[in-house]
Amino acid sequence: MTNGTRPEPHNDLEYLDLEQAAVICSVSDERFGKWIDKGVIPVFEVNGKKLIHSHDLIHHLVRHNIPIPDRLLQGKNSRKILFVLTDETVPHAVTTEVIWALYKLRKRTSYIFDFVRFDNNIELKIITFCPDVIILLQEDSTNQGPETTIRKIVNGSIPLFTLTTDRNIELDTFLSELAGGRP
């Protein structure tokens, strides 16, 4: 499946042929071919050669809880941020702030985001996604249970921040500060 656009590669790993992508992801050509056949990763055709964009591959890996190989991020200054929703519902004001902050930052910085609910699978998600930063989004600032649990899991190896509805800091400012350097 191709979308008909013609990519203009900027670096060696921006666009990959299918064999390169399979090797980088440590999966067989057959398995990678199945991903392509299902249409889960867009394919571009340039001069008869099928290519995929590394960003599309990263998106697929994150969506399916497959670790992102370091080689795929090589040369990129990407930061992986895991947002953890600790409550059944997140107030509209918080979700709106998160969406706008991510929208504003998408052109200035290179982030890879994932959003998950706080549940029994949080440790597995942290292991497979290997975030640079974890941000808890919760309504009640007095609920320390999720923060305590995640701190035990990461054992100080990953910075953890909690944003609540009563916190007086804008999320885009907060994320911009994170972009300045590794905390």
N, C-alpha and C positions, 0 to 999 in steps of 0.2 A: 504494500500500500504506500503510495506517495502522495504528498500534498501539492506537488507541482511547482513549488518555489525552488529557486536556484540559490543555494547557499554560497557565500563567499568566505572560505575558511580564513581565520585570522591567526590561528596557531595550530600546532600539531595535534592537540587533543580537543580542539573545539568541535570538529567533525570527525567521526570515526567510521571506518567501514565495518561491516557486520562482524567480520572475523576479529578485528581489533577489539571491538566492544565485548565480544564473548570472552576473549582472553582476559581483558581487564576485569571483567565481572566474575571470572573463574567459573564460568558455566560452559557447557558443551555447545557446539555450533547448533546442534539439534534443539536444545532447550531455547537458545536465543532465537532461533528461527521460529519457534512456536510463539514467542512473545511478539515477533514481527507479524506473523500470520494472524494473530488475534487482534492486531491493530493497537496494541497498548503502547507502542513506541513509534512515533512518526518517522517515516523514512523519506529521504530526499534522493532523487536520482540526478546525478550530474555526469554528463558524458558517458552514460551507460553504467556508471558505478553507483551502487546504493550506499548512502551515508546516513548516519544519524547524528543529531546534535547532542553533545555531551550533557547539556542542560536537560534535555528530554530523558536521557538515560538516568541521570541523577533523580529526576522527579519520579520515574518509575521505581527505582530502588527504594526511595523513601516511602512511597505509597505502599509498597509491599514488604516493608520492614526487612529489607536486605541491606547489610552494611555497605556504605559507599567506599569503594577501594581508594586508598590514598593516591594511587596513580591517576585516578580520574580527576582528583582535585589538584594535581601537580601544577604549579605555576599560577594557581588562582589564589586570591586572597579571600577565600570564602570563609564565613563563620557559620557554623551550624547552631541554630537556636531552637530549643525545644520549649514550646509553650505547653504548660500542663494546666488543664481546667480542673480545678479542685471541687467545684460545686456542680450540682445537677444543671443549674442554669447560671449563666453569666449575665449580669445586667447589661441592657442595651447600650448604655453609655460606655461601658468598658469595651464591648465588642466593636462599637463604632470607632472608638479611639484606636484600638489595635489595627483595624482594617485601614484606617486613614494613615496611620504611622507606617505601616508596611508599604502602602501604595506610594507614599512620599519617598521612602528610602530605597525602593527597588531600583532606581536609576543611579543613585549615589553610591550604593554599597553592594557588595556581593554576599547576600545572605542565603542560606538554605534553611527553610523553616519547616517545622512539623508541629501539629497540634494534636494532643492526646488528652484523654480523660484520665484523671487519677484513679487507678484501679489496681487490681492484683497483678497486672501485666506491665506496670510502670518500669520495673527493674529490667525486664527484657527489652523494652523500648530504649531505655538509656544505653544498654549494652550495644544494641544493633545500630542505633543512630549516632552514638558517640558525640553528643553535643558539646560545643564549646561553652555554652551558657544555657542554663535552665531558668525559665521565668514561670512562676506560678501565678495564675490569674484566679483570684478568689474574691468572693463578696465580703466574707467575714474575716477581718484582720486578727481576731482573737483565736481563730481555729489554727492551732500550730501543728496539728496531727500530720497533714501532708508534708509540710516543710521538714518536720522532724524525720519522717520516714525517708524522704529523698536525701536528706543530709547523711543519713546512715548508709544509704545505697552508694552515694558518690564519695563518701569519706573524705570530703574536702578537695577532691580532685577536679571538680567542676563548679564554677561559680553559680550560685543559686540566688535568685532575686524573687521577691514576692510583690506583686502589684495588686492592690485592693481598691475598692470603690472609694475608700476614704483617704487614699494616698494623694498628696498634693504635688504630683509631678506628672508632666505630660509624657506619654509613652514615646513619642517620636524623639523628644529630647533625650530620654533615657537610652533609647536604642542608638542614637547618634553618639552618645558618650561611649557606648560599648564598641562602636565601630572604630573609635580612635585608637584602640590597641587592645590586646588581650588582657582582660582583668586578672 
